[in-house]
């Protein structure tokens, strides 16, 4: 018996009815680095091969994507996750808009027809909405997480802390540079 290599790929609208039109941001931790530096966007896909093809498409097509991967198995019946890791920078909303706009060539969803899920909130995708809800720098992300942890500390009756307080030698160096 001769084995043949089956080469599948993505063509125009080849993912119709396979990708849920919701972009999840930061629901999963980065495998490449710290969460304050890397944002993780994820998509639900209803077919294993489609998820694999989408990962390949993301990795080969965008210089701003650091890594893409899919869940090792089904998350639920016929549900796979595709993860995309990008730097957490002010360019993130524009990069996400590019991805979603390009996905309109593969799916039935238009760039503006996507929903975003971030930190328990759902909103219609727009670059402005992402700027409003998603931290776009490591410093903003750390500051937000400090605030959440301090709320929990206050509820527990504990003293608030600044987790990301610069080390004393860094403070001294900054002070010297100002002289």
Phi and psi in degrees as a GROMACS rama.xvg file:
@    title "Ramachandran Plot"
@    xaxis  label "Phi"
@    yaxis  label "Psi"
@TYPE xy
-91.5322  132.229  UNK-2
-93.3178  136.626  UNK-3
-113.713  143.168  UNK-4
-85.5307  124.173  UNK-5
-95.332  115.163  UNK-6
-100.94  108.323  UNK-7
-100.96  155.495  UNK-8
-158.173  -177.109  UNK-9
-103.359  132.863  UNK-10
-124.952  173.331  UNK-11
-51.217  122.43  UNK-12
61.2398  22.0364  UNK-13
-73.4315  -8.80111  UNK-14
-110.103  20.5951  UNK-15
-57.5798  135.814  UNK-16
64.8757  15.6922  UNK-17
-114.626  -14.1215  UNK-18
-120.71  124.091  UNK-19
-70.6032  133.883  UNK-20
-80.0404  43.0868  UNK-21
-125.051  128.629  UNK-22
-100.481  120.002  UNK-23
-98.8495  130.456  UNK-24
-118.397  129.045  UNK-25
62.333  27.0351  UNK-26
-80.0167  -16.6881  UNK-27
-128.917  153.497  UNK-28
-81.5151  151.872  UNK-29
-71.1606  142.361  UNK-30
-96.5056  -8.95944  UNK-31
-95.4972  -20.022  UNK-32
-173.823  -160.555  UNK-33
-78.4313  143.985  UNK-34
-62.9454  -26.2896  UNK-35
-70.9999  -21.2523  UNK-36
-101.399  -23.4228  UNK-37
-128.069  129.073  UNK-38
-95.1953  140.642  UNK-39
-114.277  117.819  UNK-40
-102.197  141.83  UNK-41
-137.226  152.436  UNK-42
-130.838  144.549  UNK-43
-91.5607  131.154  UNK-44
-127.374  142.571  UNK-45
-96.1573  10.801  UNK-46
-145.993  134.495  UNK-47
-61.124  -48.6728  UNK-48
-66.05  -37.575  UNK-49
-62.6094  -40.408  UNK-50
-62.7539  -43.0131  UNK-51
-61.7555  -45.1277  UNK-52
-62.9382  -39.7407  UNK-53
-65.8145  -40.3055  UNK-54
-58.6607  -47.797  UNK-55
-61.5529  -42.215  UNK-56
-61.3569  -45.06  UNK-57
-62.9466  -46.8863  UNK-58
-66.5005  -35.7662  UNK-59
-87.6367  -18.5771  UNK-60
-102.866  -8.15178  UNK-61
-138.438  125.045  UNK-62
-76.2253  -16.9129  UNK-63
-86.6224  -5.63687  UNK-64
-88.6993  121.356  UNK-65
-78.5582  -37.9042  UNK-66
-162.208  152.73  UNK-67
-138.933  148.977  UNK-68
-158.09  168.722  UNK-69
-123.939  159.924  UNK-70
-61.5426  145.573  UNK-71
-65.9729  -21.0905  UNK-72
-151.361  -171.918  UNK-73
-68.0951  136.294  UNK-74
-78.9476  -37.6869  UNK-75
-150.841  176.796  UNK-76
-55.6859  121.418  UNK-77
55.1262  35.8604  UNK-78
-130.107  121.223  UNK-79
-122.197  151.897  UNK-80
-106.003  138.689  UNK-81
-114.868  125.794  UNK-82
-107.257  142.331  UNK-83
-131.419  127.555  UNK-84
-108.628  130.881  UNK-85
-137.975  155.791  UNK-86
-62.2615  140.277  UNK-87
-83.5043  94.296  UNK-88
-141.039  173.271  UNK-89
-65.3575  -15.599  UNK-90
-80.2738  -6.9871  UNK-91
-56.2592  -48.1689  UNK-92
-59.1811  -40.9368  UNK-93
-66.8533  -40.6393  UNK-94
-63.8654  -41.3281  UNK-95
-64.4997  -39.8438  UNK-96
-61.4673  -39.9053  UNK-97
-61.8994  -47.1398  UNK-98
-58.7218  -49.1832  UNK-99
-67.1636  -37.8024  UNK-100
-63.6381  -43.4146  UNK-101
-67.3595  -32.3136  UNK-102
-64.8012  -19.0005  UNK-103
-65.8413  -19.9529  UNK-104
-78.4752  -19.0776  UNK-105
-103.937  -27.0988  UNK-106
-120.889  178.04  UNK-107
-85.8589  -2.66451  UNK-108
-89.6428  131.326  UNK-109
-85.4543  157.841  UNK-110
-52.8802  -37.5265  UNK-111
-85.5966  -5.31578  UNK-112
-91.8015  9.56513  UNK-113
-91.6773  148.629  UNK-114
-103.655  154.672  UNK-115
-120.865  137.521  UNK-116
-116.729  118.729  UNK-117
-142.653  125.404  UNK-118
52.3033  43.2687  UNK-119
80.3458  1.922  UNK-120
-113.066  141.011  UNK-121
-115.202  137.015  UNK-122
-151.247  157.675  UNK-123
-67.6304  141.031  UNK-124
-69.4639  132.112  UNK-125
-158.592  155.063  UNK-126
-60.032  -38.5491  UNK-127
-65.0063  -40.9357  UNK-128
-65.3868  -39.6322  UNK-129
-64.2938  -42.6375  UNK-130
-60.1673  -35.4527  UNK-131
-73.798  -38.1342  UNK-132
-103.145  -25.9799  UNK-133
-108.717  129.518  UNK-134
-65.354  130.639  UNK-135
-109.34  13.5266  UNK-136
-148.169  154.581  UNK-137
-56.2686  -41.4296  UNK-138
-63.1195  -44.8461  UNK-139
-63.4209  -40.8702  UNK-140
-62.1263  -47.1201  UNK-141
-63.5312  -41.4541  UNK-142
-60.9548  -42.8135  UNK-143
-63.6117  -44.6023  UNK-144
-66.9965  -37.31  UNK-145
-57.2318  -45.4179  UNK-146
-60.9716  -41.921  UNK-147
-65.1956  -43.5076  UNK-148
-65.2339  -38.7081  UNK-149
-69.2188  -31.0447  UNK-150
-62.8308  -42.8074  UNK-151
-65.7459  -39.8508  UNK-152
-61.953  -43.9956  UNK-153
-61.5987  -42.2875  UNK-154
-62.4054  -37.6961  UNK-155
-81.6401  -2.75787  UNK-156
78.9114  21.2793  UNK-157
-99.1132  158.747  UNK-158
-71.2934  139.088  UNK-159
-72.2699  150.89  UNK-160
-134.422  154.356  UNK-161
-97.5622  110.66  UNK-162
-73.0625  -36.3864  UNK-163
-101.831  34.5185  UNK-164
-66.9375  130.683  UNK-165
-61.8425  148.064  UNK-166
-64.5437  154.968  UNK-167
-59.5344  -39.2156  UNK-168
-65.7719  -31.5064  UNK-169
-69.1791  -43.7039  UNK-170
-59.1879  -44.2948  UNK-171
-61.6434  -42.6108  UNK-172
-62.863  -43.4206  UNK-173
-61.8707  -43.4831  UNK-174
-62.9329  -38.8374  UNK-175
-64.5956  -37.4362  UNK-176
-69.7509  -22.2815  UNK-177
-81.0236  -16.4805  UNK-178
